[in-house]
Amino acid sequence: MKRIIPIAAILLLFTFQNSIAQNFTEYYFKFEIQSKSEIETITEIISIDNVRGNTVYAYANEAELSKFKQLGYKIEYLQKEVPKSLTMATTVDQMADWDRYPTYEVYRSMMKNFESDYPSICKLDSIGTTVEGRKLYVLKISDNVNTDETEPEFFYSSTIHGDETTGFILMLRLADSLLTSYGTKTGITGLVNNIEIYINPNANPDGTYDDGNHTVSGSTRYNANGVDVNRDFPDPRTGESAPYQPETQAMMDFAEARHFVMAANFHGGEEVMNYPWDTWTSSQNTHADNDWFLRVCTDYVATARTVFPTYMTNLYSSGVTEGGDWYVITGGRQDYMNYWQQCREITIEVSSTKLLATEYLNNYWNYNKESLLQFMKECTYGIHGTVKNADGNPVEAMIYIENHDQVNDSSMVFTDLENGDFHRLIEPGMYNLTVLADGYSSRTINNISFNSNSTVNIDIILEDTSLAVIPNLIRDTLLNEESSVQQVILYNTGIAANNYTASIENSVEHPWIGINKNSGTIGISSNDTILVTLSNDSLVPGNYSSNIIVTEEDGDTYSIPFNLNVPLIQSLSYSPSSITETLLNQESSSNKILLFNSGNTPNNYSVTLENITESENPWITIDKSTGTIEISSEDTLIVTLTNDSLVAGNYSCNVTITGENNNTYTIPVNLNVFEDTSILVLPASINDTLLNEETSVHNIYIHNTGNISANYSIAVENETENSWITINKTSGIIEISSTDTVQITLSNDSLIAGNYSCNLVTIEDDNDTSLISINLYVPVIESTNKLTTDFYFSIFPNPSSGNITIDFIPKENGFIKIQLIDMNGSIIFEKQYQNLLYGTRYLFNENLLNISQGIYIVKVITPGISLSKKVIKN
């Protein structure tokens, strides 16, 4: 019989599987840049995923996207590629062919099985839990798995971006290969016997299983809090940024508890080997071990290409790049491990597809398996050894390569206090190695040399001193005009009083460091303190280093390195904090924003509007989009607000100023536009002359110059007394910036000769009134049987300051055309009258009030003759 599951149960099951899904939106998009230098600002706002030419691909959560939009880039949103074949293994047995992704439960079972099936060489640890409570698993694989040996510790980790899953499967399969091949394959047996191998297949399981433990289909880059974990670590350039995400803190605690020598973390979306630094370009800071990084990465690619010749050619033909030269990021794990843990970690972008279709998983294992093993073996080469005291006890010491290691790289290494072992991975050559430890005399071993793929082992015994100096290294970071006082404590461990001297190495070259004493005497079992003052008195940003040299009376010397970091500070102050204006129609205002550079380096800034296109904010403009302000100098922005027929209301926009260090400053701008129902009526007057039975039509144009729709009415003043004027409408509605037309008809229906005048009255919503003057002249017509047989034409008064009368008797029946012409031959006005009778006298009154002073020609034209006369306008 069929089994029926109630709908409620299905909904309950669906709800449970998705109860841990993310509660944020992850956006994936691309945009164009003009220069790679722009990335140094952008990378601190959003998570850059890839850069190809001038096209940047990136992720962002809601808050990051909102902040990024203020920079004004044109964003094109993208759909994440999800392959059609994402077969999931629901049992461990289904993972046998490595062509599936495990469910989260299967992943956990596989990790536990590795430990239970190979207990002598495999140990499983959970180094922490995620936001949603999933485990962060790490396998340790070693021949003496429960013992900390003097072997180098190696760490592989993958999928810190939850949707980049190729490395996830590679790490599971690598663990399986190491465990199942141990004792049968010489190469793998050698690795397990000589290296303590740690493998973390998935550093962000919340992202991988975002749609539920049963699938990787909806995997996300970010963790469940909407944070890119690979942008959440302390950064050697920008500093620490606590608090950290649970996954970040767990990884940092784990690295602090271990003594990793070499590592790699796996990503997807590109195919390239990426080595330090990510936070600097190679021109800004080339790592002291750049040659070593370049070689081991190149070897990885070369080995993989023996299987697949075009592997890792998408981005660079060599398949290798320094991270910052590709694109700069901050807060990456690679830089954290190198700088704070002195672990040579690289980033391996293992597949151009992030969420790889399951049918291709075996291909990528075949490309990479030999490279993975070869890469691990690199940690057995170089300079290795132990540092112990005369009693054979391990000593915590710093190992420094003279004329090679760089303070700003933190490229020195330290011994593991458990066994005193150290492992200095470095390119073949000859080196001088110095060992520094508290309470011991420093020791330098000169001319250490070795060849490619070889190891030199050095066991170093340090002699106790009669002085113990604590600490053996001091670091500090100071802003401009800041200072700090550090203590160097000297302990007399000898059997007699100890006289010493103290000095600053090359003190003239290092005015930023000072000491409170240059000598002293320390009694038996007593101590003395030297106060060291570090001062940033307008130092140029960068890293400064010096040594305090303490010399005993027997000649033993102690060198205490001091490192001062002066961070690049690009800070702007601005005034005012906001702008508010009220403008009437067609008004504008200019407002100044004063910018002051309060940082310690020239500040290149950019200025953007909240909505950058004119169509979104046509009422606001700024006079510049970029600028440079020298230290302690200022610059001025002009913000212009314009009310060009704006609709009444409140308008707001933010002016955003972005400095080079990505500090953004937002200045709100508010414009108030009140309701204004203003109309403009044209023309202001109409003048006409009509003979008996003639009519004329004129247009009145009413334009809405306000910022809301305008209702108007129009009427003839004393309409019953002025029947000679009519209008075609008495009211109307005019939209903003629109025009309405009213037709005015003048009629001479047997009017008595003379002048007629009347006003048209327009009234707006707010009762504002406009008057249009209408003037009609009806000429006197004197009729005789025959006044004259000749053409008669005269003008009076002449000269005239206003009206003139044209006295005219036509020679024949027909029309007359009257033209007023200036001295350039241009017609000022022209009128025509029809049906004039022979021998009848006509008087035409013409208005010259609006005509400029000067000499004009009045020309009359009839069917049979035309004649001109001069008229002077005063």
Secondary structure, DSSP 8 states (H G I E B T S, - for coil): ------HHHHHHHHHHHHTTS-SS--EEEEEE-S-GGGHHHHTTTSEEEEEETTEEEEEE-HHHHHHHHTT----EE------S---EESSSGGGTTS-SEE-HHHHHHHHHHHHHHSTTTEEEEEEEE-TTS-EEEEEEE-TTTTS--SS-EEEEEE-SSTT--HHHHHHHHHHHHHHHHTTTSHHHHHHHHH-EEEEES-S-HHHHTTT-TT-STT--SS-TTS--GGG-S-BTTTB---S--HHHHHHHHHHHHS-EEEEEEEEESEEEEEES-SSS-TTT---TTHHHHHHHHHHHHHHHHTT-TTTT-SS-TTSEEEHHHH---SS-HHHHHHHHH--EEEEEEEESSSS--GGGHHHHHHHHHHHHHHHHHGGGSEEEEEEEETTS-B---EEEETTT--GGGT--EE-BTTTTEEEE---SEEEEEEEE-TTB--EEEEEEEE-TT-EEEEEEEE-B-SEEEE-S-EEEE--TT-EEEEEEEEEE-SSS-EEEEEEETTGGG-TTEEES-SEEEE-TT-EEEEEEEEE-SS--SEEEEEEEEEEETTS-EEEEEEEEEE-----EEEE-S-EEEE--TT-EEEEEEEEEE-SSS-EEEEEEESS-STTT-TTEEES-SEEEE-TT-EEEEEEEEE-SS--SEEEEEEEEEE-TT--EEEEEEEEEE-----EEEE-SEEEEE--TT-EEEEEEEEEE-SSS-EEEEEEETTGGG-TTEEES-SEEEE-TT-EEEEEEEEE-SS--SEEEEEEEEEEETT--EEEEEEEEEE--EEE-S-S-SS-EEEEESSSBSSEEEEEEE-SSSEEEEEEEE-TTS-EEEEEEEEEE-TTEEEEEEEE-TTS-SEEEEEEEE-SS-EEEEEEEE-
